[in-house]
Amino acid sequence: MSGDQLHRLSAEPLTAEAFAPYGQVIECAGHAGYAINEGSSQRFTDLAQLEADADGRLALSIFCAEARQAPYALHCLERHPLGSQAFVPLNGQAFLVVVSTRRPDPDVPAPDALRVFISDGRQGINFRRGTWHHPLLALTPGDFLVADRLGPGDNCEAIDISGWQLGIAD
């Protein structure tokens, strides 16, 4: 599928208000911090509501992401029904976030059901448990700190949407 065949979606800036139906934006802006460590640090607390079912546990991982290439063709949506999933860029790299509030039908293109956000590189995100989203779309190579659920059970449901022929405008 070439970029010319793609119906292109536009990305909007990532803000806490716009992203609220899908989870939380992880950033210091807009949150009150307080001094710790004898005043040498500021602490910003509870920036994301991490979730795991009773059988799982929360774990921290690092994803070493390669840069995706424009026109950023969308190929699947996934969700994690047993826990939340958070991504925080460790190298200040911007990334794209594609979300949907409803379960997609792979046979019925629904670009209006998707929203696309762009992180400024200082923002992370936390998907609520069960939020449909595209896998990580890094704009430049870099590492991401990921907090998600580990444990028994199937915590990843994926749906192929490559037939929708959607991409993100660059």
Helices and strands as residue ranges (DSSP letters): G 3-5, E 7-9, E 12-13, H 16-19, E 23-26, E 34-36, G 37-39, E 41-43, E 57-65, E 76-79, E 85-89, E 95-100, G 111-113, E 114-118, E 124-127, E 132-133, E 137-138, E 142-150, E 157-160, G 162-164, E 166-168
